[in-house]
Amino acid sequence: MKEKPVWIKKAAPFLLKKSLGMKISISDEEILPPSVIQFEKKILDRLTLLFYEDVTINGERRYTCLLCKKSGFTRKGMFRHLFLVHREEVESELVDVVQETFESSRK
């Protein structure tokens, strides 16, 4: 298993909430290293593609977990599911996404 950066444990729930459009009471600067802040939009877009998809049914937005294919989650339910069931996967994927984003920006 890869070594995870120290900041990833706090950044993972923060970035996931942000990608889901949930309210967050702290700022980016309090959680994320400066090198990650500049690529935040790209990272959030990738998280959305990796972990969940949303559909609107009868005017209500529902989410499906792309890791286990469970569906019918609310936004808050999707966040809880990802962190109770898939936390290790989310943190590992986030490390990969950040590294890939940095590498692609250097080219």
Backbone as CSV, one residue per row, in Angstrom:
resi,resn,N_x,N_y,N_z,CA_x,CA_y,CA_z,C_x,C_y,C_z
1,MET,0.840,-1.195,0.000,0.000,0.000,0.000,0.882,1.254,0.000
2,LYS,0.463,2.230,-0.776,1.224,3.482,-0.891,1.174,4.293,0.396
3,GLU,2.233,5.038,0.599,2.277,5.977,1.720,1.421,7.189,1.371
4,LYS,0.495,7.542,2.259,-0.376,8.698,2.014,0.212,9.934,2.682
5,PRO,0.107,11.082,2.018,0.543,12.324,2.662,-0.283,12.580,3.932
6,VAL,0.317,13.247,4.886,-0.330,13.513,6.173,-1.637,14.290,6.002
7,TRP,-1.666,15.259,5.101,-2.833,16.131,4.944,-4.035,15.421,4.318
8,ILE,-3.842,14.235,3.768,-4.905,13.574,3.008,-6.112,13.195,3.873
9,LYS,-5.888,12.835,5.135,-7.005,12.438,6.011,-8.007,13.575,6.217
10,LYS,-7.510,14.809,6.306,-8.414,15.956,6.441,-8.922,16.431,5.090
11,ALA,-8.079,16.331,4.089,-8.446,16.843,2.765,-9.498,15.985,2.078
12,ALA,-9.462,14.682,2.283,-10.394,13.795,1.579,-11.858,14.132,1.884
13,PRO,-12.275,14.208,3.158,-13.678,14.563,3.398,-14.006,15.981,2.939
14,PHE,-13.066,16.891,3.093,-13.268,18.276,2.674,-13.522,18.351,1.169
15,LEU,-12.657,17.713,0.383,-12.797,17.757,-1.075,-14.036,17.010,-1.551
16,LEU,-14.353,15.913,-0.886,-15.542,15.162,-1.277,-16.811,15.971,-1.003
17,LYS,-16.885,16.615,0.166,-18.034,17.482,0.462,-18.137,18.598,-0.563
18,LYS,-17.007,19.177,-0.891,-17.000,20.273,-1.852,-17.459,19.795,-3.227
19,SER,-17.031,18.604,-3.635,-17.448,18.088,-4.942,-18.943,17.769,-4.971
20,LEU,-19.504,17.413,-3.820,-20.941,17.137,-3.725,-21.770,18.415,-3.579
21,GLY,-21.106,19.553,-3.407,-21.818,20.819,-3.261,-22.374,21.042,-1.866
22,MET,-21.776,20.386,-0.873,-22.238,20.539,0.507,-21.611,21.788,1.123
23,LYS,-22.276,22.325,2.143,-21.744,23.503,2.833,-20.537,23.104,3.666
24,ILE,-19.544,23.981,3.643,-18.305,23.729,4.373,-17.994,24.975,5.187
25,SER,-17.682,24.776,6.466,-17.492,25.929,7.350,-16.044,26.413,7.437
26,ILE,-15.117,25.711,6.812,-13.723,26.135,6.847,-13.237,26.433,5.433
27,SER,-12.156,27.188,5.344,-11.662,27.583,4.020,-10.643,26.582,3.480
28,ASP,-10.412,26.671,2.181,-9.434,25.804,1.519,-8.066,25.906,2.180
29,GLU,-7.683,27.126,2.516,-6.353,27.379,3.054,-6.123,26.696,4.401
30,GLU,-7.199,26.422,5.132,-7.060,25.767,6.427,-6.801,24.271,6.282
31,ILE,-7.148,23.696,5.154,-7.052,22.256,4.957,-6.012,21.858,3.915
32,LEU,-6.032,22.520,2.785,-5.229,22.086,1.643,-3.870,22.767,1.568
33,PRO,-2.852,22.018,1.165,-1.556,22.646,0.903,-1.686,23.600,-0.285
34,PRO,-0.893,24.668,-0.322,-0.984,25.638,-1.425,-0.839,25.003,-2.807
35,SER,-0.012,23.980,-2.915,0.187,23.331,-4.214,-1.080,22.634,-4.706
36,VAL,-1.941,22.217,-3.796,-3.185,21.539,-4.180,-4.273,22.555,-4.508
37,ILE,-4.290,23.678,-3.811,-5.329,24.695,-4.023,-5.373,25.158,-5.477
38,GLN,-4.221,25.332,-6.099,-4.207,25.826,-7.479,-4.808,24.838,-8.478
39,PHE,-4.888,23.556,-8.117,-5.460,22.545,-9.009,-6.794,22.007,-8.494
40,GLU,-7.385,22.701,-7.543,-8.585,22.203,-6.870,-9.727,21.877,-7.829
41,LYS,-9.994,22.739,-8.791,-11.104,22.518,-9.729,-10.919,21.212,-10.503
42,LYS,-9.718,20.970,-11.016,-9.441,19.728,-11.747,-9.613,18.511,-10.844
43,ILE,-9.147,18.622,-9.613,-9.240,17.514,-8.664,-10.702,17.225,-8.342
44,LEU,-11.496,18.264,-8.104,-12.919,18.080,-7.804,-13.650,17.432,-8.975
45,ASP,-13.335,17.842,-10.185,-13.962,17.239,-11.367,-13.647,15.751,-11.457
46,ARG,-12.412,15.384,-11.177,-12.020,13.970,-11.223,-12.709,13.162,-10.137
47,LEU,-12.852,13.732,-8.931,-13.521,13.020,-7.842,-14.955,12.684,-8.223
48,THR,-15.617,13.638,-8.849,-16.995,13.426,-9.274,-17.071,12.248,-10.242
49,LEU,-16.167,12.178,-11.174,-16.172,11.094,-12.160,-15.818,9.740,-11.552
50,LEU,-14.993,9.730,-10.519,-14.524,8.475,-9.930,-15.489,7.839,-8.943
51,PHE,-16.186,8.650,-8.157,-16.897,8.106,-7.012,-18.418,8.084,-7.094
52,TYR,-19.014,9.001,-7.801,-20.475,9.022,-7.814,-21.001,9.667,-9.080
53,GLU,-22.274,9.376,-9.339,-22.992,10.087,-10.394,-24.341,10.480,-9.826
54,ASP,-24.914,11.526,-10.381,-26.208,11.974,-9.875,-27.222,12.045,-11.007
55,VAL,-28.466,11.794,-10.622,-29.590,11.906,-11.555,-30.719,12.622,-10.833
56,THR,-31.569,13.268,-11.591,-32.731,13.917,-10.996,-33.960,13.089,-11.332
57,ILE,-34.657,12.655,-10.287,-35.865,11.851,-10.441,-36.999,12.582,-9.738
58,ASN,-38.038,12.916,-10.493,-39.183,13.651,-9.936,-38.746,14.908,-9.190
59,GLY,-37.785,15.608,-9.739,-37.326,16.855,-9.144,-36.364,16.696,-7.986
60,GLU,-36.015,15.468,-7.621,-35.080,15.234,-6.518,-33.780,14.657,-7.057
61,ARG,-32.675,15.188,-6.594,-31.369,14.692,-7.021,-30.992,13.481,-6.173
62,ARG,-30.630,12.394,-6.834,-30.198,11.161,-6.168,-28.831,10.752,-6.701
63,TYR,-28.049,10.132,-5.844,-26.673,9.776,-6.178,-26.477,8.265,-6.177
64,THR,-25.564,7.811,-7.034,-25.182,6.409,-7.115,-23.683,6.306,-6.861
65,CYS,-23.294,5.377,-6.000,-21.882,5.127,-5.724,-21.308,4.332,-6.892
66,LEU,-20.260,4.842,-7.497,-19.640,4.151,-8.623,-18.672,3.056,-8.170
67,LEU,-18.399,2.982,-6.882,-17.506,1.947,-6.370,-18.242,0.638,-6.114
68,CYS,-19.491,0.717,-5.645,-20.245,-0.507,-5.342,-21.607,-0.558,-6.033
69,LYS,-21.938,0.479,-6.782,-23.177,0.564,-7.577,-24.456,0.700,-6.749
70,LYS,-24.342,1.019,-5.456,-25.547,1.297,-4.671,-26.095,2.643,-5.099
71,SER,-27.424,2.770,-5.085,-28.018,4.021,-5.561,-29.117,4.505,-4.629
72,GLY,-29.624,5.694,-4.949,-30.722,6.275,-4.191,-30.296,7.154,-3.037
73,PHE,-29.019,7.509,-2.985,-28.514,8.327,-1.887,-28.854,9.802,-2.072
74,THR,-29.092,10.490,-0.955,-29.126,11.951,-0.969,-27.667,12.409,-0.977
75,ARG,-27.454,13.694,-1.082,-26.087,14.229,-1.074,-25.365,13.856,0.224
76,LYS,-26.030,14.081,1.347,-25.435,13.764,2.645,-25.242,12.252,2.796
77,GLY,-26.209,11.492,2.328,-26.111,10.035,2.379,-24.955,9.510,1.541
78,MET,-24.735,10.137,0.384,-23.629,9.733,-0.487,-22.298,9.984,0.203
79,PHE,-22.180,11.152,0.825,-20.953,11.474,1.553,-20.711,10.456,2.669
80,ARG,-21.736,10.192,3.465,-21.586,9.244,4.576,-21.227,7.850,4.072
81,HIS,-21.908,7.416,3.027,-21.633,6.093,2.461,-20.168,5.988,2.031
82,LEU,-19.696,6.976,1.290,-18.319,6.924,0.801,-17.318,6.884,1.946
83,PHE,-17.620,7.575,3.037,-16.656,7.594,4.128,-16.824,6.473,5.136
84,LEU,-17.974,5.883,5.219,-18.117,4.733,6.113,-17.706,3.439,5.418
85,VAL,-18.019,3.319,4.149,-17.782,2.070,3.428,-16.486,2.091,2.614
86,HIS,-16.166,3.210,2.004,-15.064,3.265,1.041,-13.944,4.240,1.410
87,ARG,-13.766,4.563,2.659,-12.805,5.593,3.063,-11.388,5.343,2.521
88,GLU,-10.873,4.139,2.692,-9.513,3.827,2.226,-9.388,4.021,0.720
89,GLU,-10.391,3.560,-0.020,-10.375,3.714,-1.474,-10.405,5.188,-1.870
90,VAL,-11.239,5.958,-1.179,-11.354,7.386,-1.479,-10.017,8.081,-1.232
91,GLU,-9.397,7.815,-0.092,-8.120,8.456,0.228,-7.025,8.046,-0.761
92,SER,-6.967,6.766,-1.105,-5.956,6.289,-2.060,-6.158,6.903,-3.439
93,GLU,-7.404,6.941,-3.884,-7.699,7.525,-5.193,-7.381,9.016,-5.209
94,LEU,-7.649,9.688,-4.100,-7.355,11.117,-4.019,-5.852,11.365,-4.172
95,VAL,-5.040,10.543,-3.529,-3.586,10.662,-3.676,-3.215,10.503,-5.149
96,ASP,-3.782,9.490,-5.805,-3.497,9.258,-7.231,-3.931,10.440,-8.090
97,VAL,-5.124,10.962,-7.822,-5.653,12.087,-8.601,-4.755,13.311,-8.452
98,VAL,-4.334,13.599,-7.235,-3.465,14.756,-6.995,-2.135,14.573,-7.730
99,GLN,-1.546,13.385,-7.636,-0.271,13.134,-8.324,-0.422,13.247,-9.837
100,GLU,-1.483,12.661,-10.390,-1.717,12.739,-11.833,-1.931,14.183,-12.283
101,THR,-2.652,14.955,-11.477,-2.911,16.356,-11.808,-1.609,17.148,-11.826
102,PHE,-0.751,16.921,-10.828,0.544,17.602,-10.796,1.395,17.215,-12.001
103,GLU,1.440,15.924,-12.300,2.261,15.447,-13.420,1.775,16.009,-14.754
104,SER,0.463,16.050,-14.946,-0.067,16.568,-16.214,0.159,18.075,-16.344
105,SER,0.250,18.782,-15.227,0.482,20.232,-15.281,1.940,20.555,-15.615
106,ARG,2.833,19.620,-15.378,4.260,19.836,-15.655,4.596,19.657,-17.129
107,LYS,3.730,18.991,-17.856,4.001,18.695,-19.277,3.801,19.893,-20.154
